[in-house]
Amino acid sequence: MIQKICVAGAGTMGSGIALAAAQNNFDTVLFDTNEKGIENAKKSIGKNLDFLLSKEKISITEKENIYKRILFTTNIEDCTGDLIIEAIIENLSIKETLYKNIAAINTAQTIF
């Protein structure tokens, strides 16, 4: 059973995936090696939640709860979960390194 989702890569796609996961009640980790990327993701997700609130798609309580379900981090040790979604730059060697590092801190049951 999937309870925790980790998204590696806090760009536009990764942020959107993390938001969708949190909106669907999953504990979510949004990981990126770049602190500025994490800060941009926080702002982007905040704006998206504000938009949903303004359109009365979510309540203020739902907005706060969705945001609280996301752990924004640059620490790869936090990148654990039942499901890992990779959304990083299209560079094979970087992807291989990321997968090796994440596999080392997750269990055999983790879905990549």
VMD Tcl script that draws the C-alpha trace (Angstrom):
set ca {
  {0.00 0.00 0.00}
  {1.37 3.39 -0.99}
  {1.29 5.95 1.81}
  {4.36 8.07 1.14}
  {5.51 9.40 -2.22}
  {8.87 10.98 -2.92}
  {9.35 13.16 -5.97}
  {12.97 13.77 -7.00}
  {13.20 17.04 -8.91}
  {11.42 20.23 -7.85}
  {10.98 21.80 -11.27}
  {7.62 22.46 -12.87}
  {6.81 18.79 -13.42}
  {8.09 17.59 -10.04}
  {6.27 20.35 -8.17}
  {3.04 19.52 -9.98}
  {3.37 15.83 -9.17}
  {4.12 16.59 -5.51}
  {1.10 18.88 -5.29}
  {-1.17 16.26 -6.87}
  {0.12 13.62 -4.44}
  {-0.43 15.86 -1.42}
  {-3.91 16.81 -2.66}
  {-4.72 13.11 -2.71}
  {-3.72 12.67 0.94}
  {-0.27 11.15 0.42}
  {2.61 12.18 2.64}
  {4.93 13.69 0.07}
  {8.62 14.45 -0.11}
  {9.78 16.93 -2.74}
  {13.54 16.59 -3.12}
  {15.98 18.65 -5.15}
  {19.70 19.23 -4.80}
  {19.21 22.94 -5.53}
  {17.95 25.10 -2.64}
  {16.68 27.72 -5.10}
  {14.69 25.00 -6.86}
  {13.07 24.07 -3.56}
  {12.25 27.71 -2.79}
  {10.71 28.15 -6.26}
  {8.66 24.98 -5.74}
  {7.34 26.28 -2.41}
  {6.24 29.51 -4.10}
  {4.71 27.71 -7.07}
  {2.77 25.25 -4.94}
  {1.64 28.08 -2.67}
  {0.35 30.04 -5.68}
  {-1.47 26.99 -7.03}
  {-3.11 26.41 -3.66}
  {-4.07 30.09 -3.44}
  {-5.66 29.82 -6.88}
  {-7.67 26.75 -5.83}
  {-8.74 28.58 -2.68}
  {-9.81 31.66 -4.67}
  {-11.94 29.45 -6.94}
  {-13.45 27.79 -3.85}
  {-12.12 24.39 -4.95}
  {-10.52 23.94 -1.52}
  {-11.02 25.47 1.91}
  {-8.35 27.30 3.89}
  {-8.05 24.22 6.12}
  {-7.57 21.96 3.10}
  {-4.96 24.36 1.71}
  {-3.02 24.27 4.97}
  {-3.29 20.48 5.26}
  {-2.16 19.91 1.66}
  {0.87 22.15 2.16}
  {1.74 20.45 5.48}
  {1.79 17.04 3.75}
  {4.78 18.14 1.63}
  {8.30 17.94 2.99}
  {10.51 20.22 0.90}
  {14.13 19.08 1.16}
  {17.59 19.19 -0.34}
  {18.71 16.28 1.85}
  {18.73 13.05 -0.14}
  {18.41 11.10 3.13}
  {14.81 12.38 3.29}
  {14.10 10.87 -0.14}
  {12.39 7.73 1.08}
  {8.93 6.42 0.42}
  {6.72 3.68 -0.92}
  {6.84 5.24 -4.39}
  {9.70 7.26 -5.87}
  {8.99 9.46 -8.89}
  {11.96 10.88 -10.76}
  {11.48 14.24 -12.48}
  {15.02 15.55 -12.93}
  {17.07 16.84 -15.84}
  {17.37 14.54 -18.85}
  {20.95 13.46 -18.24}
  {21.56 9.72 -18.04}
  {24.60 9.82 -15.75}
  {22.85 12.14 -13.29}
  {19.75 9.90 -13.33}
  {21.87 6.78 -12.73}
  {23.59 8.42 -9.76}
  {20.26 9.57 -8.35}
  {18.72 6.10 -8.63}
  {21.76 4.45 -7.00}
  {21.70 6.92 -4.10}
  {17.95 6.65 -3.57}
  {17.94 2.86 -3.88}
  {20.57 2.66 -1.14}
  {18.28 4.38 1.40}
  {14.99 2.69 0.46}
  {13.67 -0.83 0.86}
  {13.24 -3.60 -1.71}
  {9.49 -2.90 -1.58}
  {9.91 0.68 -2.80}
  {8.52 1.25 -6.29}
  {10.69 3.34 -8.58}
}
mol new
graphics top color blue
foreach p $ca { graphics top sphere $p radius 0.5 }
foreach p [lrange $ca 0 end-1] q [lrange $ca 1 end] { graphics top cylinder $p $q radius 0.2 }
display resetview
